[in-house]
Structures are given as structure tokens and as C-alpha cells.
Amino acid sequence: MKKDKIKKHKLLLRHLTLDDYDNIAVLMEHVYGNLGGAWKKDQYASQITRFPQGQIVIEDNGQLVAAALSMIVDYARFGDTHTYAQITSNGYLTHHDPMGDTLYGVDIFVHPKYRGLRLGRRLYDARKEICRNLNLRRFIAGGRIPGYAKYADTLTPVRYIEEVKNREIFDPVLSFQLFNGFHVRKLLTGYLPVDAESKGFATLLEWVNLDYVDKTPSIGGSKNIIRLGVVQWQMRTLTSVEELLKHAEFFIDAVAGYHADFVLFPEYMSAPLMGLFNDKSPPDAIRALAGFTSEIRNGLLEMAMSYNINIIAGSMPEYSAHELYNVSWLLRRDGTFEAQYKIHVTIDEVSCWGVQGGNALKVFDTDCGKIAVLICYDSEFPELARLATVQGAQIIFVPFWTDTKNAYQRVRYCSQARAIENECFVAITGSVGNLPYAENMDIQYAQAAIFSPSDFSFPHDAILAEATPNTEMTLIADVNLDLLKQVRTRGAARNLANRRADLYRLEWI
């Protein structure tokens, strides 16, 4: 199958090392050319040596593109009145105190060419994770206000900050920090004298760690609580890929705003563009629609990185070498992507369009564990879900398209059975509404849902969340992977553990 050539990203969040100095210096020169450029090598070595956990970087295919530096302090020693040089020891972090109670932000910077991907937000989220995992009371940072220079003749610094807080003025640093959950404790005077854009002023910002309870490992550990978002969207005639992507971005933005780890879209999510080909026969129309798939996938991949969320791009037709497939895309927030081809195609897909079935079942590695995707009809074959679960899948996503309630119920009840018999979570979603004149896609029926195993640790009906039928909306729910371990080892029924491997087995041919 032909693959399109696109600019491939591979984002990796990791800790900085001493060997990164030359590359980090290049990055800092790009960002801070007007503020003195890069740290000296001995300053950088002191930062890494004193607190390696607090120095993090994002690389893209090996190139360093964003970084954040931090230290831990006993904040009572400094209080709210301090300068940058004082608290950071002129960048050497000699005041770093492993027994302190506050994470202090030393620096954060993003390569100018990467500022559209919201990498700064990702770095702040990682710092908050450090704060939670090291059981620190708060995260404090002195923040520049580089937009103030334009208003210095008419506004006091305090008034300028109020205008930014009220969203009357946009400041490239302060607006971003307020959006990331920080509040301004006070105005700092003479904080960074060389900062002409801020006129030497800065804001003292604080984020309070509401999870100041337990101590857990630093960043990089596996997540146990995964937040799922599913989109039950209205089929409506659209006239361009740009319009479709804007429609999808609305939901991605909404779900990402709740810090979801995944968002799931319906099967044949590109179908709203079918109206462009009303003059064609159904086989020709679906093949013409497949011509948009790469562009849509690439646009959604950018959003996965930009909104820091893994996207299950429902499914879309793919036409290559005179073969037509129904394909779902896993678009990871690190910039990588993989495909799952629909294995069992429906009678209508074959007779109306000539869709062929795929020949492989994949279990995908993600930053939230292993997952699998079963496209619609595939959920009605229990062998696939069992094979995926045996290979480690803990969450199964089922994008579907159904036209009637009885068709929908086949998907729903089979998906719920897959969750119970495999002791895993299953999220399903489809589309609603009508697509006039789109043959074989004209009517829709759906009710999105997220299913769990059926045991005492889960809802009594094994349904974590479900949508209103035939209404455009989203669902958001948390799934706890630790509960799967419990039900598989101590549950009232243990379907996986009690299989009779001495009598039968299931394997891929």
C-alpha cells in the first residue's frame, strides 16, 4: 500500500544530560539572542548535576526544540521579594534544596519554528507532574512581561497585568502562564534588569499543587488513570477539507481542555465531504473521497501534537494500487502515527463500494499503555478483541457507522461483551444525523458509550458513560487501569485467568 511522504515528527520528552550542552546552547541562542544568549557550560553543568530530574527537554527526531529548567527551594528562605540572580545563584542553582517545599521555574524556552505546537504547555504539564510526584507544595516562577514595553508610557505595571488578566491585552508570556493555571502573587521590581522589554519588572506566579499528599516517582512512570474523550458528531454536508478539519478541531480543543489522553472519532469521519461527488456513482464517489484522506490525516496529526492528545481518527477510505480499504489512524501526540485496517468489511461495503478487508490486527504502544482499534463490524467478532487483550491491550476503541437502531445494537452489545469477557475498557462512538443524496451514507444512528468490566469495582451496569442517542455531543470519562489488575486477579469472575488452555487456544494464522 502506497504511503504518502510527509514531514514526520517524533516528539520525545526526556531529561537533559551533560552531553546536550552544545545543542541546548544553539537552541538558547535562537531564543535569547537579545538577552545574553545561552548559559555558560559550567552553569549548565551545575544545573544538571544539582537537580537532573528538574531539567527537561523536548526533542523532535533528535533535534532539541524546547526545554524547561527547574530547582527545588525552601521558599521561606527567600519569600516573595527576590531577584532572579539571587534565587538561582546566577544560574548555578547552588540554592537547590532537595528537602525544600517548592519547585521554582528557572527557565523555559521553545524554538521559534515550533511555537505553534504548544510545546510550552507540554513542558509546564511535565513540571506540574514533577511537582506532584515529588510531593512539593507549589510551583513558583518569576515571569517576564515582554509586552509591557509598548504600554509603559500609558499603563503602570500593575495596571498592565490587570489588563492581561482581563484579556484586554495579550502578553506572549503572562497570557500563556495564566492559561496554564498560574495566578499572580505580586509584582517584582528589578527581577531581571537586562530585560528591556519588561522594563525590569516581572510577575511572581504560583501554581498550587492540590495533590500535595503522596510521594510517587518522578516523570516518566506509567499512568494508571487515563482520560478518554469520544465525539458523537453530526453528519453535515461540508465543502472542503479545511472546513472538516475546523469542525474536528472544535471537538479536539474541547476534549483536550479537560486534559484527556485520547479522543475517538466515528467511522468514515470524512463522509461529510461525500456531497462533493454527488454526480458520481457510489464506487467512484468513495474513491474520490479517499483522495482527501492523507490531507485530513496530516491535519489531525498536527492537532494531536498541538493539543497534546492522542487521536483515534475514526476511519477513512484509502485507495491505493486499485485497492480500497477502510482505515483507522492512531495519531499520537508525539507526532508518530500508525494504521489499523478494517478486517471484517460489511456486505454493503463490498457490494456498494468494493471495500477489501485488511489482514493484520495491531496492538499499539502509547504513552498510556497498549490499545487496539476494532472498526465497527470487527467488534462483532470476539476473536479479535481476545487476541488484542492477550497481547496486552487494556483499552479497545470502536469507531462505528450504523444507520438503524438494530445495526447499532449489534455493535453496542458486542462491544460491551468484549469489555466484560476480556476484562478491559471499550469506548465506542458513531455519527448522527443525515447526509442527503450520499448513497449508502444517507442516514445515521448512534449512541456513544464507554464500557467497563462487570464487577464490584465498576459501575453496576458496566457503563462508565453514555451519550444521548442521536445528539451531537462529547463524552469524557476516566478509566483506571489498576482496577483491571484487580478484576483479573481478584474478581468475582476471572475470564482471562480461567480459560482452558489445556483444551483450546486462539492464534493468528
N, C-alpha and C positions, 0 to 999 in steps of 0.2 A: 504494500500500500504506500502510495507516494506521501512524503512528508514535506510540508512547506518550510522554507528557510526563513526563520525569523530571528530577531535579536534575542538570544537566550540569556535569561538571568538565572543566577544561582546564589541567592542571598543566604548568608550564614552569620548568625550572631554568636560571638565567642569572646573569650577573654584575650586581652592583649598580652604579648610576650616581649621580652627584651629584643628579640630578633625583628620585631616590627618597626623599630625606630625609624629607619630610612624611609619606609613607606608612610608612616604616620607623619613624618616631617613634611613630606611632599603634600600630603592632604592638608596639613595645617597652613602651609604657605598659600595654598589655593584659597583658604577660608579667611585667614588672618593676615593677609599681606599688608593691610593698613593698621594692624595692631601689634606689630612686632614679630609676626610670623610664628615659627614653630618653637616648641620647648627645646632647651638645650639638652644634649644627650644625657648629661648627668642628672638633670631634673627628671627626665623621663625614667631613667633607671631607678631613681629614688621612689617614684610613684609606683612603678611595677613591683619593686621589692617590698615596699611597706604594705601595700594592700592590693595584691594581684586580683582578688575577687571583684574589686570595685572598678577595674579598668576594662571596659568592654568595647568591642568594635563590631561593625557590620562589614563584611566583605562581599563582593559580587564577582564570582568566578576568580577569586584570588586577589582582586584589587580592593584595597581599603577605601571605603566610601563614606563612612560615618563612624564617630566614636564618642564615648562619654567617659569621663574620669571622675572618680569619687573618693571620699575618705570618710572615716568614722571619727567623730569628735565627742568629747564630753561638753555638750553645748553650754552648760552652766559656766564653764571657764571663760567663754567668750561673750555670751549674751547677744543681744540684738545690735549692739554697736561695735562694729569691727570693720576692717578693710579686707579686701581680697588678699593682699600681700600678708597681712597679719595671720589670718586663719589658715592660709595654705603654705605658710612659711616660704613665700616667694616661689611657690610651685614645687617645693621639695617634700611637702606633706610630713614634715617632722612632727606635727601635732596630731598625726593619726593615732587614735587610741582604740585598740580592739575591744576595750571594755566600755567604750562610750555608748551613748544612747541615741545618737543622731547621725544619719547619713548626710554628708554635706556634698553638694554638687560642685566639683572643681571646674569642669569644662564639658561642653557638648558642642559638636560641630558636624556638619554634613556637607559633602562635596556639592558645589552649586548645581552640577548636572543631575544630581539625584534628589533634589529637594521636592520634586513632585510626587515622590513615593512615600511620604510621611514616615521616613526613617527616624526622624527625631522623636516622633510619638512612640515608635517601637523601642527606642533607647530609653525613653522615660518609663515605659512599662517595665523594661528589664530592671531599671534601677528600683522601681517600686517593688518588684519581685525580690530583689536583694534585701530591701528594707524589711519586707515581710518575713523572708526566710531566715534572716539573721536576728529577727525579733527586735528591731530598732523602733524607737518610739515615733520618729518622724523623719522626713526628708526635707532638708532646708538648702536653699541655694540663693546666691545673690544674682539677680537677673538684670542684664543690660536693658536700656530703653532707647535703642538706636533711632527710633523715630522722633525722639524729643527735640532734636536739633532744629527741625522745621517749625516747631511751635514755641521755641524758647522765648521768643520776643513777645508772645501774647499769652502764654499759659505758664503758671508755676508748675514745678514737677508734680506736686500733689494733684493739682487740677488735671494735668495731663494723664496721670494714672487713672483718675476717676473717669475721664472721658474714654479711655481704653476699656475700662471695666464695663462701662455702659454701652460699648460697641459703637460709639460715635467716631472713634479714631481707631485705626488698625496699626498696631506696633508689631513688627515681624518677630520679636522675641516675647514680649509680655503677653500679647494676644494668644500666642501658642501655649505659653505656660499656664495661663488661666484656663484655656480649653482642656488642658491635661490635669485639671483638678487641684491646682495650686491656688492659695489665697495670699494676698499681700499682707505681711505683718507690719511693715513700716517702710519708710523711705530711707535709704542710706546715702549719706553725703560723702564725697571723696572716696567712694568704694574702689573705683578703678580710674585713677586720674588721667591715664592716657586715652581713655575712651571719649574722644571728642564728640562723637555722635550722641552720646548720652549725657554730655556736659559733666561727666564725672559722677553723675547720680546713678543709682541702681535701686531696684526693689528687693526687699528681703522676702523671699517666697517660702511658703511652708505647705507640705502635704502631710496630713496626719494619718498614720498607719492604724486603721481601725481594727486590724487583726493582731494587735500587739498582745499576743498570748503565747503561742507555742513556738519552739525553735525547730526549724526544718532545714534541709540542705539548701545551699545557695543555688543560683540559676543553673539550669541545665538538667534538673531532675525531671522525671516523667510526671505528667499531670494526671490527677485522678478524677477531678471534676471537669467535665467537658461540656461546654455550652453549645447547643445545636440550635440553628435557626432554619426554618423551612418557609418557602414562599409559595403560597397558593395564589397564582396570579390570573388576572382576567385576560382572556384571549381577545385581542382587539386588532383590527387591521392597521398595520404600520407600513410606512412607505420607504424606510431607509434603515440601514444597519445602525447609523448614528442614533436614530430615534429608538431603536430596540435597545441599544446599549444604555441610553439615558434612562429608559424605563427600568432596566435591570439595576442600574446604579442607584436609583432611588431606594430599592429594597436592600441592596448591599449596604448602603450607607445607614439605613435604619437598623438593620440587624447588627452591623459592626458597632453601632453606637451603644449596644448592650454588651459589647466585648465578647461576642460569640466567636467560637473557634471554627465553626463550619456554617455555610449557608447552602441549602439544597434548592435547586430549581426543577421544574417539571420536565418530563419527557417532551421531545420535539419543541423545545423552548423557542426555536427560531420560526415556528409556524406562523406568527403574526405577519411575516413577510410573504406568505403564500399568495396574498391578494395581488402581488405584482405580476403573477403569472397565471391570471385567470383565463388568458387566451390560449393556454397550453393544455395538453392532455395531462391527466394525473401523473403518469410516469415522467413526462418531460418537466412538469412543474416541480416535482420533488428533487429532480436532478439539478434544475436551475437553482432551487433553494440551497442545495448543497454547496453551491458556489460561494455562498456567504459564510460558510462555517468557519473557515480559517480566520477571517477578519473578526468574527464575533468572538471566537476563542481567544484570539490575541488581545482584544479589548478587555475581555473579562479577566485575563491573566494579569494585565496591568492593574486592574481593580483589586485583585487578590493581594498583590504586593502593597498597593497604595492604602487599602483599608485594613491590612494585616488580618486577613481572614481566608481560610481555605474554602474554595468554591467548588461545589459539585454542579457542573454546568448541565444539569438535566440530561438531555441528549439532543443531538442534531444529526442530520443526514450527512454522510460522507460518500462522495462519488470519486472513485479513482480506478484507473485501468479498466473501465467499463463494469465496475462492480460497485453496488450501492449497499451501504451499511448504515446501521443506526448506532451512534457512538455517544457515550457519556465521557466527559472530561473531568478529571480531578486536577484542579488548578491550585497548586499550593502557594501559600503566602511567601515562600522563599523564592518564587519565580520559576519553579520547575513544574512540569505537568506530565500526566500520563492518561492513557485512554482505556476505557472498558467497552468492548463491542457487545452489543446485544446478542445473546447466544440463541435464544428461542424467539424467532420472529413470528408474529401472528399471521393468521390466514389472510387477513386484509392487507397487511404489509406486503405479503408475497403477491397476492392476486392483483392488487391495485397499483403497486409501485415496483415490485420486483426486488424487494429488500432481501439481502442474504444474511445468514447468521454468522456470528463470529465463532472462533474455535478455541478461545482461551478464557479462563477465569483468573482474574488477578486479585491479589490481596495487597493493598497499598500500604507502605510505610508513611506515616505522617508525624508531625510534631505532637500529636495527641494519641499516638498508638496506631494499631493496624485497623484498617477499614476495608470494606468491599462495597461494590455497587452492583445491584441487580436491577436491570432496566425492565420495569413493568412486568411483562409476561414471565420473565426469568424468576420472579419471586414465587411463581406458582409451581416451581419445580424444587422440592425440598433438598434434592441432592446438592444443588449449587450452594445454598446457604450453609449446609453441613460441611462441605468441602472448605468453604471460606473460613468457617469457625475453627475447624481443625487446624488450619494454617495460622490461626491467631487473631482473626478478625473479631473485634468486640462491638463494632458499630457497623450496621449494614444500611446503606442508603438506597431507597427505591423511588426513583423518579418514574412517574407513570402518566399515561394519557388514556382516559376512558371516556366513552360517550354516553353510557347509560349507567343507572344505579347498579344493575346486576353485574355489569362488567367491572365497575368499581369495587363491588363487594368481593369479587374473586381476588382482586389484588389486596384489599384490606385484610380479609380474614386469613389469607395465605401468609401475608407479611406478619400478622400477629402470631400466627402459628410458628413462623420461623423464629420470632423472638423468644417464644416460650420453649420450644424444643431445643434450641441452641443456646439458651441462657445468655442472650445478647440483647443489645438495643437495636431497634429498627425504626428508621424515620422514612415516611412516605409523603409524597406531595404530587399534585397534578394541577391541571389548569381548569378554569371555569369559563362559562360564557359561550359565545358563538363566534364563528368565523364564516360569515355569509359567502357563498359561492366557492369556498375552498373544499373541493370534493374530498371525502374521506377524513376531513378535519373540521367539519362544519359545526358540530355540537360537542359540548364537554360536560362532564360531571365529575366532581372531586370533593373530597374531604380529607385534608392533610391530617397526619397524626404522628405521634412518636410513641412507640410501644416498648414495653419492658418485659422481663421475665415475670412469671406469676408466682410470687412467694411473699412472705410476711414483710420483707424489707421494701417491697414495691407497692404501688397503688393497688387497691383491691381488685380493680378491673384490668390491671396490667396496661393501663393507658396513662402515660405521663402528661400528654397534652393532645388536644384535637381541635381542629378548626370548625367554624360554622360551615355547613355544606354550601357549595356554590356561591361563596362570597370571597372577594379578593381580600387577602389578609396575610399576616405572618404568624408563625408560632415560634416561641423561644422557650427552651427547657434545658435544664442541666441533667446530665447523666453521670452517675457515679460509678466509675469502673471498679472501685473497691467492692461495691455490692455484688458485682459479677463474681469476684473471687469467693465471696461468702456463699452465694447461692450454689456455686459449683462444688463447694467443699462441705457446706453445712446445710444446704437447702432441704426442704421437706421432700422434694423430688430432685434427683440429680441425673438429668437426661444424658448429659455427656459422659459422666463417670460410669453410668450403669449400662452403657452399650455392651452388647455381647460380641466382643471382638473374636471370641472363640468360635462363633457361628457364622459371622458375616463381616464384610468390610466394604468400604466405599473408596474408590480410587479413580483418578483421571486416567483415561486410556491414552 
